[in-house]
Amino acid sequence: MLNRNREEGHEHLYRNYFADNCVYRAKDFKRRFRLSRDVFLRIANALESRYVFFQLRYDARGRRGFTTLQKCVAAIRLMAMGESPDTMDDYMRMSERTARESLYTLSRGVVETFGDVYLRKPSLHDLQELYAAHEERHGFPGMIGSIDCTHWKCKNCSVAWKRQYASGHHGSPSLVLEAVASQDLWIWHAFFGVAGSNNNVNVLDQPLIFDNLLNGKASDAPFTVNGNEYKYGYYLTDGIYPQYSTFVKAFRHPVEERDKFFKRRQEGARKDLERVFGVLKAKWHIVKHAARPLDLETLRYIMYACIIMHNMVVEDKGRNIAHYIPTEPRHAQFQPGTADYLHRIVDIQDANKHRQLREDLAGYIFYGWCCILLPISPLGVITPLAYVACEVVLHLVAHTQCSERQLGERKLTSVKMEQGDGL
């Protein structure tokens, strides 16, 4: 039997990162484990008090097992670096089986312990803060966030399932993650596990994102734009999503200056979600590299645990827009098939409201960009004079940018010609 000397591994780990005069500073700890020391200790203490696996135990021979720090460090190191569990042997004195079991148990424990807070649906208080922040930073009143999908490749997918989980766009088998994120990079909604052969619309058919809205658990947070009141907030999407009243898409082929300006602003605001996917995969390399486990439930726990710890990091840095309030009022719930439930489905899938909301937002943003130079209506409604003046201003801006671009190209061409003459 191999004697790995677990006690020496714990002492080495404790002296390096957790002692009063530790070898590595807090900055080094955060760089290697993607979490601050306070957040890490919060997770470790919560898991130790709740799960027997993370408690210090002794076997029948009286030998001491692994400590809480060893198991939590091994699991989070695997999630942060995306390494094989066998790499924990030389430093942590931990076998491959124990490291893998620590990873799976920690993922499940993080989801069960912190999921209600850090993977919650936005409450009425959260929606009001999101509305105000997105209107201030992006100019979109009533915006909850942006919705899109990304893929996590599977390394050990079975041959029988390979065609089901592979798509022509990505090639290799993968699983789809649908997420909603706000400007502060907080992930408000996550749904993972659909086969990679599905597109965004197929994933949307899973009714999880609208469940609380349909059955009445979510609060109605109305907002007003351009003099019209809307009952629900909306998400920014790309062109593949359907025309729902809770989705706002850019104009596909804009002609007017107002539509072009709205397209640029909408696509710029949607970069928040692209940033989230980039940060999530850069911070937790286990979701960047191909997935090794075969069990779909295990993969779900790993993905959700990474998202929860990502939100904990956002809160630890003080960048979160909304703050958790434990006491939330309960709302009347509607059963599927009732009149109220069906009425909400029709209201959400109303294409006319989708088009009307986009027109109101395009006019509101277009008008707000030039409101300093234009006369303001007493009722806050866009006047025809505002449209004409805004189009003139944007046309001049576009003409100036085009002229500057052409001037830069001419300078570059002249420099290349001079370099060619010199040679």
Secondary structure, 3 states (H helix, E strand, C coil): CCCCCHHHHHHHHHHHHHCCCCCCCHHHHHHHHCCCHHHHHHHHHHHHHHCHHHCCCECCCCCECCCHHHHHHHHHHHHHHCCCHHHHHHHHCCCHHHHHHHHHHHHHHHHHHHHHHHCCCCCHHHHHHHHHHHHHHCCCCCEEEEEEEEEEEECCCCHHHHHHHCCCCCCCCEEEEEEEECCCCCEEEEEEEEECCCCHHHHHCCCCCCHHHHCCCCCCCCEEECCEEECCCEEECCCCCCCCCCEECCCCCCCCHHHHHHHHHHHHHCHHHHHHHHHHHHHCCCCCCCECCCCHHHHHHHHHHHHHHHHHHHHHCCCCCCCCCCCCCCCCCCCCCCHHHHHHHHHHCCHHHHHHHHHHHHHHHHHHHCCCCCCCCCCCCCCHHHHHHHHHHHHHHHHHHHHHHHHHHHHHHHHHHHHHHHC
